[in-house]
Amino acid sequence: MIRLLFALVLACAALSAQAAGLAASVDRTRLSLDETLELTLEARDAAVFGRPDLQPLNELFEVYDTRQLNSLSNVGGEAQAVTRWLTTLRPRRTGYLIIPSLQLGDWHSDPITVFVQEARGNHDSALLAPVFIDASVDRESVYVQAQIILTLRIYHSVSLYDDSTLSPLQMPDALVKRLGEPRTYEKDINGVRHGVIEVRYALFPQKSGRLQIPSQLFSATTVASGNDYSILGPRPGRSTQVKSPTIPVEVKPKPRDYPTDAPWLPATSLTLVEAWSGDPGKAQVGDSLTRSLLIKAEGLTSAQLPPLGSAPGDGLRRYPDQPGLADETGPNGVVGSREDREALVPTRAGEVELPALEVVWWNVEQDRLERTNLAARQLSIAENPQLEEAPLSGPAEPRRAAAKPLWPWQLSTALLGLTTLLGFGLWWRARRQPPVVQRSAASGPTPRSLLDDLRRACQANDTQATRQALDAWARQQPETLAEMAARFVPLSEALDGLNGALYSETGQRWQGEALWQAIRSLPPLETPTAEQDSGALPPLYPR
């Protein structure tokens, strides 16, 4: 326990030192001799003072301007001050150069290695306009569904406003993925310092043949010279538009010697690894083992990678999970990965073998067929004592079992049977008893109370209450309200007055005395005589 606490203290101290230390990073690790890169130094401490010592950089790099940025970040719900120094560097020589460790107080950054290649040569004089664009691909011939990296570089020797735009790259016969955000740096061309905006795309042709990469339009506003400056308004500018060249690419079909039953995977590199959530060598019957298979391919998207689940042999139950797909961008384009997770539950003890896995793919760098294998794995499954049943040991065992107390389910079954018999006996006894008829008391309002409610509502001149009381009283009558109004004119006129007051603005001045008098004066309903009901014959000698 003491060792564990000591290790935790050391880990926390290392994390806090890393969080409060000096971190170094660059915007790219490969560049030409005539290009620049941006070095970022970051310190996470509110009490930081001074600037990093950049003297060790002068031996291998030309150090240009340095900018300092201060910001606040939220880490674990707490505000943390962040200070960044952005420095522009230009290499002095080619090859692998090391940005040395830099110091700020007691902090030291980690060294960074970059590769510097020879300059690509000066551009033609025709291209040396204030703004021009260049496009290139990493290979001019690729296989179908393989990756092509398109790089667009926009050069400008004049300052640009922030309204620059680049038309979107649309290709119906290829999948287009943008590789990160645009990068900016500087490059010396024929002794003139140019700013560079670099945009990279990954293209995946979907059919063989000739693929035409269309040109893209870059629009920007250049900052005018100082002679054109006006004190009456903003500095004027000139709108500029340049187009990138159209690039043809040959797309080759899938090689004939590629297996027909294997998915087509043209990649630069491919790896296959296996991981377990527990120790598969100590598994028991009924345990759940989680197996993860990860395939990672450089130059392919995650959607192109096949599933890796394999049907396990006898003695295992398989419960696959949803695959995890991810795409990353790097210096060499897209790196796709697919993780297949499955839970394996052993059903018997003994040796269980997981078969080997093999992924067939085409190496586009060496133009040949490759096979990446994952060796078979032997699992030794042990018995689970918690799942074993106690064996019977002789004739005395039944007697000991009989002497054991009843289990709860046996007692509940007996209780259920007794209550069932008791209920059946009560039902049989109730059937033999004579029926008892009890007179139910009348419930609900009486006609007299409804008439009183109607009288009070009319005397109060309340239209809504009168309407509700009138409907309740009418439901207790042998005829409907419409039939009563049809045979008694004063009631019909009073109802018209009530309805008009309900649906007009005169409802506040309605008087209910007329309706109440009409209800009181309503003649009773005439009922046919007994002779008419019996359907008696007319007199024999009518007059």
Phi, psi and omega per residue, in radians:
M1 nan -0.684 3.135
I2 -1.137 -0.714 3.123
R3 -1.119 -0.695 3.132
L4 -1.111 -0.770 3.101
L5 -1.106 -0.682 3.126
F6 -1.134 -0.678 3.114
A7 -1.167 -0.678 3.103
L8 -1.131 -0.692 3.117
V9 -1.104 -0.746 3.122
L10 -1.123 -0.689 3.132
A11 -1.136 -0.754 3.115
C12 -1.119 -0.680 3.112
A13 -1.135 -0.686 3.116
A14 -1.149 -0.712 3.124
L15 -1.143 -0.748 3.132
S16 -1.150 -0.637 3.099
A17 -1.169 -0.693 3.104
Q18 -1.158 -0.682 -3.117
A19 -1.182 -0.617 -3.091
A20 -1.696 0.100 -3.095
G21 -1.491 -2.906 -3.137
L22 -1.898 1.999 -3.117
A23 -1.812 2.416 -3.130
A24 -2.095 2.478 3.101
S25 -2.672 2.759 3.110
V26 -2.205 2.743 -3.117
D27 -1.347 -0.315 3.057
R28 -2.841 2.756 -3.096
T29 -1.961 -0.044 3.084
R30 -2.235 2.269 -3.130
L31 -2.758 2.962 3.098
S32 -1.628 2.920 -3.085
L33 -1.164 -0.476 -3.112
D34 -1.694 0.287 -3.140
E35 -2.005 2.913 3.127
T36 -2.048 2.801 3.028
L37 -2.303 2.855 -3.093
E38 -1.980 2.143 3.106
L39 -1.726 2.261 3.138
T40 -2.015 2.166 3.037
L41 -1.949 2.250 -3.036
E42 -2.228 2.315 3.095
A43 -2.208 2.303 -3.131
R44 -1.922 1.425 3.132
D45 -2.824 2.314 -3.128
A46 -1.275 -0.369 -3.056
A47 -1.775 0.455 -3.136
V48 -1.372 2.400 3.135
F49 -2.315 2.662 3.089
G50 1.436 -2.940 -3.137
R51 -2.302 2.704 3.118
P52 -1.118 2.641 3.115
D53 -1.442 1.962 -3.102
L54 -1.706 0.150 -3.126
Q55 -1.071 -0.646 3.142
P56 -1.107 -0.221 -3.128
L57 -1.431 -0.327 -2.998
N58 -1.168 -0.365 -3.089
E59 -1.249 -0.678 -3.058
L60 -1.934 -0.236 -3.033
F61 -2.389 2.665 2.930
E62 -1.600 2.171 -3.064
V63 -1.697 2.108 3.095
Y64 -1.707 -2.511 -3.034
D65 -1.242 2.703 3.101
T66 -2.222 2.255 3.135
R67 -1.992 2.483 3.130
Q68 -1.976 2.291 3.141
L69 -2.170 2.296 3.098
N70 -2.022 2.370 -3.127
S71 -2.643 2.975 3.090
L72 -2.080 2.364 3.084
S73 -2.170 2.720 -3.119
N74 -1.818 1.970 -3.136
V75 -2.123 1.956 3.127
G76 1.123 0.539 -3.129
G77 1.426 0.060 3.134
E78 -2.038 2.425 3.111
A79 -1.292 2.372 -3.117
Q80 -2.340 2.294 -3.139
A81 -1.383 2.403 3.141
V82 -2.234 2.262 3.094
T83 -2.097 2.258 -3.131
R84 -2.150 2.483 3.021
W85 -2.083 2.093 -3.130
L86 -1.866 2.048 -3.065
T87 -2.123 2.335 3.096
T88 -1.610 2.213 -3.102
L89 -2.139 2.561 3.030
R90 -2.236 2.184 -3.073
P91 -1.177 2.612 3.109
R92 -1.685 -0.286 -3.098
R93 -2.605 2.941 3.135
T94 -1.626 2.981 3.136
G95 1.758 -2.872 3.123
Y96 -1.496 2.046 3.131
L97 -1.972 2.528 -3.108
I98 -1.939 2.123 2.975
I99 -1.339 1.959 -2.992
P100 -1.201 2.966 3.073
S101 -1.197 2.283 -3.127
L102 -1.867 2.680 -3.008
Q103 -2.077 2.443 2.989
L104 -2.421 1.749 -3.058
G105 1.154 -2.130 3.101
D106 -1.621 0.038 -3.100
W107 -1.691 2.609 3.089
H108 -2.361 2.371 3.090
S109 -1.522 2.830 3.095
D110 -1.427 2.537 3.088
P111 -1.229 2.680 -3.115
I112 -2.258 2.376 3.124
T113 -1.804 2.287 3.083
V114 -2.200 2.698 3.113
F115 -1.943 2.196 -3.118
V116 -1.994 2.151 3.121
Q117 -1.844 2.998 -3.138
E118 -1.120 2.673 3.095
A119 -1.128 2.559 -3.093
R120 -1.352 -0.010 -3.122
G121 1.678 2.784 -3.107
N122 -1.292 2.580 3.069
H123 -1.311 2.820 3.071
D124 -1.101 2.684 -3.140
S125 -1.131 -0.434 3.129
A126 -1.202 -0.435 -3.114
L127 -1.529 -0.181 -3.057
L128 -1.405 1.021 3.009
A129 -1.570 2.909 3.115
P130 -0.984 -0.585 3.096
V131 -2.406 2.184 3.039
F132 -2.558 2.842 -3.034
I133 -2.238 2.497 -3.140
D134 -2.246 2.479 3.138
A135 -2.282 2.482 3.132
S136 -2.646 2.726 3.089
V137 -2.116 2.692 -3.115
D138 -1.321 -0.379 3.065
R139 -2.660 2.525 -3.093
E140 -1.637 -0.153 3.121
S141 -2.441 2.174 -3.101
V142 -2.391 2.887 3.028
Y143 -1.466 2.779 3.110
V144 -1.084 2.404 -3.122
Q145 1.189 0.163 3.030
A146 -1.551 2.909 -3.023
Q147 -1.556 2.372 2.951
I148 -2.091 2.346 3.102
I149 -1.805 2.036 3.086
L150 -1.761 2.216 -3.139
T151 -2.067 2.161 3.063
L152 -1.894 2.234 3.099
R153 -2.154 2.136 3.136
I154 -1.827 2.046 -3.112
Y155 -1.785 2.431 3.073
H156 -2.558 2.253 3.084
S157 -1.684 -0.007 3.080
V158 -2.097 2.820 3.129
S159 -1.301 2.567 -3.131
L160 -2.087 2.562 3.009
Y161 -1.321 3.042 -3.077
D162 -1.483 0.231 -3.109
D163 -1.717 0.299 -3.103
S164 -1.238 2.484 -3.136
T165 -2.392 2.674 3.081
L166 -2.215 2.239 -3.105
S167 -1.104 2.544 -3.130
P168 -1.197 2.573 3.119
L169 -1.570 1.979 -3.116
Q170 -2.120 2.159 -3.132
M171 -2.390 1.966 -3.109
P172 -1.198 -0.407 -3.085
D173 -1.756 0.249 -3.113
A174 -2.647 2.611 3.032
L175 -1.530 2.226 -3.064
V176 -1.970 2.216 3.072
K177 -2.276 2.245 3.126
R178 -1.420 2.343 -3.081
L179 -1.668 1.524 3.060
G180 1.268 -2.967 3.140
E181 -1.516 2.767 3.100
P182 -1.072 2.530 3.119
R183 -1.919 2.527 3.135
T184 -2.134 2.389 3.060
Y185 -2.734 -3.030 -3.107
E186 -2.156 2.668 -3.121
K187 -2.549 2.456 -3.136
D188 -1.651 2.068 -3.137
I189 -2.146 2.008 3.131
N190 0.923 0.676 3.106
G191 1.395 0.038 3.128
V192 -1.880 2.287 -3.124
R193 -1.437 2.124 -3.111
H194 -2.033 2.457 2.927
G195 -1.470 2.512 -3.077
V196 -2.184 2.290 2.992
I197 -1.963 2.018 -3.043
E198 -1.929 2.232 3.118
V199 -2.192 2.307 -3.094
R200 -2.144 2.494 3.122
Y201 -2.258 2.616 2.963
A202 -1.913 2.147 -3.110
L203 -1.963 2.421 3.130
F204 -2.210 1.691 3.141
P205 -1.082 2.434 -3.071
Q206 -1.783 -0.105 3.076
K207 -2.629 2.669 -3.102
S208 -1.363 2.870 -3.105
G209 2.138 -2.703 -3.124
R210 -1.701 2.161 -3.137
L211 -1.885 2.264 -3.138
Q212 -1.880 1.997 3.074
I213 -1.446 2.017 -3.048
P214 -1.252 2.830 3.093
S215 -1.349 2.718 3.095
Q216 -2.079 2.572 -3.079
L217 -1.805 2.199 3.076
F218 -1.904 2.188 -3.138
S219 -2.093 2.377 -3.128
A220 -2.729 2.925 3.063
T221 -2.057 2.085 -3.127
T222 -1.486 2.548 3.106
V223 -1.340 2.231 -3.105
A224 -1.239 2.893 -3.128
S225 -1.230 2.966 -3.099
G226 -1.178 -0.397 3.137
N227 -1.199 -0.445 -3.121
D228 -1.597 0.176 -3.079
Y229 -1.259 2.389 -3.127
S230 -2.116 2.307 3.141
I231 -1.394 -0.176 -3.107
L232 -1.538 -0.108 -3.108
G233 -2.910 -3.021 3.141
P234 -1.194 2.828 -3.139
R235 -1.109 2.225 -3.113
P236 -1.230 2.792 3.119
G237 -2.461 3.007 -3.139
R238 -2.140 2.277 3.138
S239 -1.312 2.329 -3.089
T240 -2.294 2.402 3.082
Q241 -2.326 2.274 3.102
V242 -2.314 2.635 -3.119
K243 -2.055 2.510 3.054
S244 -1.426 2.701 3.129
P245 -1.262 2.695 3.054
T246 -1.433 2.340 -3.044
I247 -2.076 2.125 3.041
P248 -1.525 2.490 3.128
V249 -2.326 2.365 3.082
E250 -1.570 2.171 -3.140
V251 -1.861 2.032 -3.101
K252 -1.573 2.585 3.095
P253 -1.311 3.054 3.122
K254 -1.119 2.383 -3.128
P255 -1.036 2.629 -3.094
R256 -1.252 -0.531 -3.114
D257 -1.438 0.077 3.088
Y258 -1.334 2.383 -3.122
P259 -1.005 2.356 -3.102
T260 -1.304 -0.432 -3.101
D261 -1.595 0.074 -3.129
A262 -1.892 2.518 3.088
P263 -1.150 2.551 -3.085
W264 -1.402 2.044 -3.075
L265 -2.267 1.516 3.043
P266 -1.522 1.939 -3.024
A267 -2.426 2.893 3.048
T268 -1.467 -0.693 3.072
S269 -2.653 2.703 -3.124
L270 -2.579 2.317 3.117
T271 -2.219 2.650 -3.138
L272 -2.385 2.103 -3.114
V273 -2.254 2.814 -3.117
E274 -2.256 2.495 3.108
A275 -2.498 2.649 -3.129
W276 -2.186 2.589 3.108
S277 -1.419 -0.290 3.126
G278 -2.456 -2.925 3.114
D279 -1.602 1.851 -3.120
P280 -1.178 -0.271 3.129
G281 -1.378 -0.167 -3.130
K282 -2.092 0.535 -3.091
A283 -1.400 2.593 3.078
Q284 -2.123 2.903 3.126
V285 -1.093 2.269 3.139
G286 1.612 -0.199 3.096
D287 -1.251 2.741 3.111
S288 -1.905 2.053 3.106
L289 -1.895 2.276 3.114
T290 -1.793 2.092 3.128
R291 -1.904 2.281 3.134
S292 -2.035 2.244 3.088
L293 -2.030 2.122 -3.086
L294 -2.051 2.174 3.027
I295 -1.996 2.289 -3.080
K296 -2.300 2.184 -3.054
A297 -2.240 2.319 3.082
E298 -1.635 2.120 -3.094
G299 1.752 0.148 3.108
L300 -2.334 2.657 3.028
T301 -1.529 2.840 -3.136
S302 -1.131 -0.483 3.132
A303 -1.212 -0.336 3.133
Q304 -1.501 -0.217 -3.064
L305 -1.424 2.418 -3.098
P306 -1.445 2.806 3.039
P307 -1.199 2.647 -3.054
L308 -1.961 -0.022 -3.103
G309 -1.096 2.380 3.113
S310 -2.144 2.494 3.133
A311 -1.226 2.001 -3.114
P312 -1.220 2.836 -3.114
G313 -1.310 -3.006 -3.121
D314 -1.157 2.369 3.124
G315 1.868 0.070 3.132
L316 -2.379 2.436 2.971
R317 -1.804 2.394 -3.021
R318 -1.984 2.256 3.099
Y319 -2.221 1.618 -3.092
P320 -1.283 2.653 3.095
D321 -1.886 2.987 3.097
Q322 -1.167 2.400 -3.132
P323 -1.231 2.629 3.077
G324 -1.804 2.036 -3.107
L325 -1.898 2.453 3.141
A326 -2.667 2.507 3.072
D327 -2.156 2.263 3.090
E328 -2.094 2.671 3.092
T329 -1.997 2.428 -3.141
G330 -2.502 -2.962 3.141
P331 -1.073 -0.492 -3.111
N332 -1.758 0.296 3.061
G333 1.841 -2.493 -3.054
V334 -1.526 2.392 3.025
V335 -2.122 1.881 -3.135
G336 -1.659 2.535 3.122
S337 -2.423 2.574 3.107
R338 -2.390 2.245 3.123
E339 -2.051 2.109 3.081
D340 -1.874 2.116 -3.138
R341 -1.976 2.434 3.097
E342 -2.543 2.505 3.085
A343 -1.654 2.240 -3.136
L344 -1.982 2.181 -3.117
V345 -2.041 1.974 3.104
P346 -1.188 2.411 3.134
T347 -1.903 -0.148 3.118
R348 -2.632 2.773 3.105
A349 -1.488 2.733 3.138
G350 2.140 -2.871 -3.128
E351 -1.568 2.214 3.092
V352 -2.164 2.260 -3.075
E353 -1.865 2.279 2.979
L354 -1.653 2.176 -3.053
P355 -1.164 2.796 3.108
A356 -1.254 2.692 3.104
L357 -2.018 2.528 3.130
E358 -2.440 2.304 3.099
V359 -2.055 2.137 3.127
V360 -1.674 2.303 3.138
W361 -2.610 2.913 -3.091
W362 -1.950 2.148 3.126
N363 -1.416 1.890 -3.079
V364 -1.321 -0.367 3.116
E365 -1.291 -0.783 -3.130
Q366 -1.751 -0.032 3.072
D367 0.942 1.003 3.125
R368 -2.690 2.884 -3.132
L369 -1.407 2.370 3.123
E370 -2.189 2.679 3.083
R371 -2.333 2.144 3.096
T372 -1.881 2.145 -3.020
N373 -2.004 2.637 2.984
L374 -2.141 2.058 -3.024
A375 -1.091 2.689 3.076
A376 -1.157 2.666 -3.114
R377 -2.181 2.344 3.123
Q378 -1.777 2.136 3.114
L379 -1.809 2.275 3.070
S380 -1.773 1.863 -3.071
I381 -1.664 2.210 3.134
A382 -1.698 2.825 3.073
E383 -1.214 2.593 3.111
N384 -1.797 1.938 -3.105
P385 -1.036 -0.511 -3.111
Q386 -1.251 -0.353 -3.134
L387 -1.724 -0.092 -3.126
E388 -1.372 2.473 3.097
E389 -1.615 2.483 3.135
A390 -1.265 2.161 -3.108
P391 -1.280 2.699 3.064
L392 -1.346 2.457 -3.031
S393 -2.276 1.130 2.981
G394 1.879 3.110 -3.079
P395 -1.266 -0.309 -3.127
A396 -1.333 -0.239 -3.092
E397 -1.131 -0.740 3.115
P398 -1.069 -0.626 -3.121
R399 -1.191 -0.640 3.105
R400 -1.215 -0.597 3.105
A401 -1.181 -0.624 -3.141
A402 -1.226 -0.498 -3.123
A403 -1.383 -0.172 -3.132
K404 -1.224 2.613 3.106
P405 -1.168 2.755 3.140
L406 -1.155 2.525 3.087
W407 -1.347 2.769 -3.122
P408 -1.020 -0.615 -3.111
W409 -1.223 -0.526 3.086
Q410 -1.211 -0.711 3.114
L411 -1.140 -0.708 3.129
S412 -1.151 -0.591 3.103
T413 -1.159 -0.745 3.117
A414 -1.120 -0.727 3.110
L415 -1.102 -0.682 3.108
L416 -1.130 -0.686 3.112
G417 -1.135 -0.729 3.131
L418 -1.109 -0.772 3.130
T419 -1.139 -0.569 3.092
T420 -1.151 -0.769 3.114
L421 -1.126 -0.710 3.129
L422 -1.110 -0.741 3.114
G423 -1.140 -0.661 3.099
F424 -1.145 -0.684 3.115
G425 -1.136 -0.726 3.107
L426 -1.121 -0.682 3.111
W427 -1.114 -0.714 3.140
W428 -1.155 -0.685 3.125
R429 -1.168 -0.673 3.137
A430 -1.160 -0.550 3.117
R431 -1.169 -0.540 -3.095
R432 -1.440 -0.195 3.131
Q433 -1.471 2.508 3.089
P434 -1.175 2.587 -3.131
P435 -1.210 2.467 3.121
V436 -1.950 2.090 -3.126
V437 -1.763 2.093 3.112
Q438 -1.932 2.363 3.140
R439 -1.370 2.127 -3.126
S440 -1.443 2.429 -3.139
A441 -1.298 2.486 -3.137
A442 -1.179 2.361 -3.132
S443 -2.066 2.715 3.104
G444 1.739 3.015 -3.112
P445 -1.250 2.588 3.118
T446 -1.573 2.781 3.089
P447 -0.995 -0.589 3.141
R448 -1.150 -0.773 -3.132
S449 -1.167 -0.604 3.099
L450 -1.164 -0.658 3.124
L451 -1.191 -0.646 3.085
D452 -1.132 -0.698 3.101
D453 -1.099 -0.685 3.132
L454 -1.161 -0.691 3.125
R455 -1.108 -0.796 -3.120
R456 -1.128 -0.662 3.132
A457 -1.169 -0.682 3.125
C458 -1.179 -0.743 3.139
Q459 -1.178 -0.455 3.104
A460 -1.478 -0.083 3.136
N461 1.015 0.597 3.129
D462 -1.697 1.929 -3.062
T463 -1.168 -0.774 -3.081
Q464 -1.183 -0.837 3.134
A465 -1.114 -0.621 3.122
T466 -1.143 -0.706 -3.141
R467 -1.141 -0.755 3.137
Q468 -1.144 -0.762 3.127
A469 -1.156 -0.621 3.133
L470 -1.164 -0.718 3.107
D471 -1.146 -0.716 3.131
A472 -1.138 -0.684 3.124
W473 -1.206 -0.657 -3.112
A474 -1.170 -0.510 -3.140
R475 -1.206 -0.336 3.113
Q476 -1.579 -0.054 -3.092
Q477 -1.625 2.757 -3.117
P478 -1.282 -0.236 3.120
E479 -2.282 2.840 -3.104
T480 -1.356 2.911 3.135
L481 -1.150 -0.599 3.116
A482 -1.178 -0.661 3.127
E483 -1.186 -0.657 3.111
M484 -1.166 -0.666 3.133
A485 -1.226 -0.513 -3.121
A486 -1.226 -0.551 -3.098
R487 -1.737 -0.043 3.130
F488 -2.402 1.873 -3.019
V489 -1.125 -0.761 3.132
P490 -1.005 -0.633 3.110
L491 -1.179 -0.673 3.123
S492 -1.094 -0.753 3.133
E493 -1.178 -0.660 3.119
A494 -1.157 -0.651 3.108
L495 -1.186 -0.627 3.088
D496 -1.115 -0.698 3.097
G497 -1.117 -0.678 3.124
L498 -1.154 -0.789 -3.135
N499 -1.131 -0.667 3.104
G500 -1.143 -0.615 3.109
A501 -1.239 -0.547 3.140
L502 -1.207 -0.621 -3.023
Y503 -1.982 0.471 3.083
S504 -2.520 3.099 -3.116
E505 -1.429 -0.029 -3.138
T506 -1.545 0.165 -3.094
G507 -1.127 -0.457 3.130
Q508 -1.242 -0.362 -3.086
R509 -1.880 0.294 -3.110
W510 -1.356 2.403 3.112
Q511 -1.960 2.177 -3.048
G512 -1.598 0.062 -3.098
E513 -1.153 -0.618 -3.126
A514 -1.140 -0.706 3.140
L515 -1.171 -0.685 -3.118
W516 -1.184 -0.689 3.089
Q517 -1.137 -0.639 3.110
A518 -1.155 -0.671 3.113
I519 -1.143 -0.733 -3.127
R520 -1.188 -0.580 -3.098
S521 -1.562 0.074 -3.101
L522 -1.121 2.104 3.120
P523 -1.182 2.618 -3.135
P524 -1.197 2.767 -3.138
L525 -1.295 2.234 3.128
E526 -1.349 2.253 3.125
T527 -1.833 2.502 3.125
P528 -1.110 2.601 3.139
T529 -1.249 2.924 -3.136
A530 -1.129 -0.585 -3.129
E531 -1.199 -0.671 3.124
Q532 -1.200 -0.645 3.130
D533 -1.177 -0.635 -3.096
S534 -1.345 -0.153 3.121
G535 1.181 0.721 -3.099
A536 -1.163 2.689 -3.132
L537 -1.273 2.600 3.075
P538 -1.120 2.805 -3.131
P539 -1.051 2.626 -3.052
L540 -1.194 -0.623 -3.129
Y541 -2.145 1.434 3.128
P542 -1.202 2.640 3.141
R543 -1.534 nan nan
